[in-house]
Structures are given as structure tokens and as C-alpha cells.
Amino acid sequence: MSEQFQELKNIFSRTEDALNVFMGILEPTIENAKDEHERLYFHHIYEEEEHRQDRLTMLNPKLDHFINNPETSHPSNHEFVRVLQDISLEKFGLHNFLEHLDLALFQFKDTEHESSLQSLRDMTNEDYQTIKTMLDDLNDQFEGVVSTAASIPTDEKEGKAGHVKVDLYTSQTSDQNLNAITEPEPEKGRRYKKGLTVGSLKGR
């Protein structure tokens, strides 16, 4: 358990560093927004990530406690269970960060920020795939106490209509070699884009 928590701590520490870079890019964009729509759009993203940064600041010392005191890592310890659920929430936060980075790649394509954002995106995607696997293992190990419905992204929920999901994030790998938007298909008189691929985000 200490090794798993150490790996999670490493992921969250990388995320904190990535958030500092990302928010540093957003601040002048918010300050110099061309209109109130753009200001609100990036303010909303900034505020969500700032909130997550605050949560990580509180979570990381708790991880340190269980890393240093592995004998307390058992499901009868209510604080341990709460930390597991906090970790599950931060898995969801990592998913949101991945989406925010993809949104920023639209805005900052062909600018000096594109390369940095792409690097953050690649790192975050790798960490997200890792934490998903780890959380599945922990959930099995502790009989389902880890994950709650509130920690599952829309794209991964069963029973959600396909048109509210983005193919990019329903993929198990969310990886690097898809390169087109899925063509819209008619359904009962409606037309909608079934989803975006990785390539469609990177290629814009």
C-alpha cells in the first residue's frame, strides 16, 4: 500500500507543477480577454483548477501519513477510507484537467504555448490512465469503498447517451494516433457529432 500511495503522491505532485504552468498561461489570457465570453470561459477553467490545487494541497500530507504509517491502511480506519475516496475524486479531477488542456490546445494552437500545453497533455493522459488502473485495483482490494458515482466522469458512466460523451475520453488509452472527427450520423431526424478524436483536437 505504501508503494501505491507513493506512486499516487508522485502523480499528484506532477499535477501540482503542471497546474502552476497551466494557470500561468491562463492568467494573462483572462486579463487580456477580447470579450466577456472569453474572460468567463477561461476564468471558469482557472477557478476549477485552482480549487483542485487547494484540494491537492490538503490531500498530499494525508498520503504522506499513510506512506509513513502503513499499518494504519485498513478499511476499518475511517480516515483511510476518506483518503481513498479523496483519491478517487482527484482521479476525476485529472480527467477534467485533461479536458481543460485539450480545450486550451484549441485556443493556443500555433502560439508559443502550444508545445508546453501538448507536453502537459501527454503527461496528464499517461498519469490518468495509470490512476484509473490503480483505482480499479484499490476498489477491488477494499470491496468497492473507493469509487462513488460522483467520481466517475460522464464519458465513463454506463447508461449515458452516446451523444453526451466524447469518444476521446471513452477510449481506454486516449492515445496519440487518431486523426479525424467522427462523422455525424443521423438519428431520428437529428444530426450530431458522435465525438471528437485525439487527432481532431491536436490537428486544429
N, C-alpha and C positions, 0 to 999 in steps of 0.2 A: 504493500500500500504506500509506503514512503516513496518508493521509486515512481509510482504512478502520480502521486501528488507533486513530486519534484518535476516531473515532465509537464504537468499542468501549470505549475508555477513558472516554468520556463516559457510556456506558450503565453501566459498572461503578461509576463514581463516584456516579451517581444511586442505584444499587443499594445502595452502602455507606451513603448517607444514609438510604435507606428502611429498611435493616436496623436502624439506630440507633433510628428511630422505632418500628418493629415490636417490637424486643426490649424497648424501654422500656415498651410496653404489656403484654408478656408477663410481665415480672418481677414486678409486684405480683399478677398472676393466679396465678403459680406460688406465690408466698409465701402468698397467702390462699386457696389452693385448698380447695374444700369437702370433698374426699376425696383419697385417694392416686391414684385413677384419673385425676382431673382434673390433679393435680400431675404425674404421669408423662406424661400426654398432652402438656401444654404444655412440660414440660421437654424432651421428645424433639424437639419442633419448635424450641425455643430452641437446643438443642445443635447441631442440624443447621445452623441459620442462623449460629450463632457459628463453627462450623467453616468455613462458606463465607466468612464475613467474614475469617477468617485466610487463606484461600486468595487472596482478592482483594487483601489487603494485600501478599502476595508477588507476585501477577501484575502489578499496575499498574506497578511500577517497570520490569518487563521490557518492558511495552508502551511505556513512555517511551523505553527504549533503541532500539527499532526505529522509533519515530516520529522520533527524532533521528538515527538512522543507517540510512536506508532502503536503503543499498547492501548491508546485511547480510541483507536479507529475501529469501533464496533457499532452495530446498529442500535444497541441499547443506549448509546450515548446520543442524547437529543441534539447536542451541539454538532456532533459529527454528521448526523442526518441533515441538519440545516445547511452545513457546509456543502454536502453533496448536492443538495437542491440549488444552492447558490451557484455551484459549478455548472449545473445543468442550465440555469438561466444565462450564464455567461457563454455557454455554447450557442444559445440563441443570439446573444449579443454579437458573437463573432460572425454569425450568419448575416446579421444586419450590417455589420461593418463591411463585409464582402459586397453586399448590395450597394452600400454608400460609395465604396471605391469604384464600382462599376459605373454608377451614376456620374461620379466625378470624372471618369475617363471620357465620358461623352463631352463634358464641359471643357476639359483641358486637353483635348486632342490637338496635336501639333503645337503644343506650347512647351515651355521649359519644364513644366511639372509632369508631363506625360510619363517619362521614364521612371521617375520616383513613384508615381502612383501605380504603374504597372508592376514594379518590384514589390510594393506593399501588397498589391492584389495577389500576386503569385504566392508570397509568403503566407498571407492570410488564408488563402484557399487550402494550402498544404496543412496549415495548423487546424483549419476547420475539419478537414477530412480525418485528421488524427484524433481530434477531440470527440468527433462523432463515434468513432470506433471505441475509444476509451469509455465514453459514457454508456454505450451499449454493454460493454463488459461489466462496468460497475453496477449497472441496473440489474444485470443477471446475477451478479455476485450478491447484491443486497436486496434481492427479491422485489424489485420494482419501486423502491423508495426514492430513487434518484430523479427520474424524469416525471414531469407533470405536463398536462396539456398546455399550460402556459409557456412551456419551454420548447415547444415544437413549432417550427416555422410553418406558415401556410403551405409552402411548397412541399413539405414532407408529411402533411396531415392526410390521413385516409378519409375518404368521403367528401373531399373538397372538389368542386368542379374544376375540370382541366383548364378552363379559360381564365381562372384567377391564379393559376400557378405559372411560374416561369421555368421553362424546360432547363435552362441553365443551372438552376438550383435544385431541380429534382434529380439531376444526374448524380450518380454515386461518386463521380470524380470531379465534376465541374471543371473539366480539364481544357487543354490548350489547342485542340486541333479541329474543332468545329468552326465552320466559317460562313454560315448563312442564316438569315432569319427564316424560321419555318414559314412556309407559305400559308396564307389564310385559307381556311376551308369553310364552306357554307354549312350552317346548321340551323334548320328550321327558319330560313329566311334571313338569318343573321350572319354576318361575317366578322371574324375577329382573328387576331394573330394568336396562334396557339402558344407561342412562346418565343423567347429570344435564345439564341445560341451564344456560346463564348465568342465565336468569331464575329458575330454581329456587333457585340459590344466593343471588341478590340478593333474591328475594322472601320469604325466610324471616326 
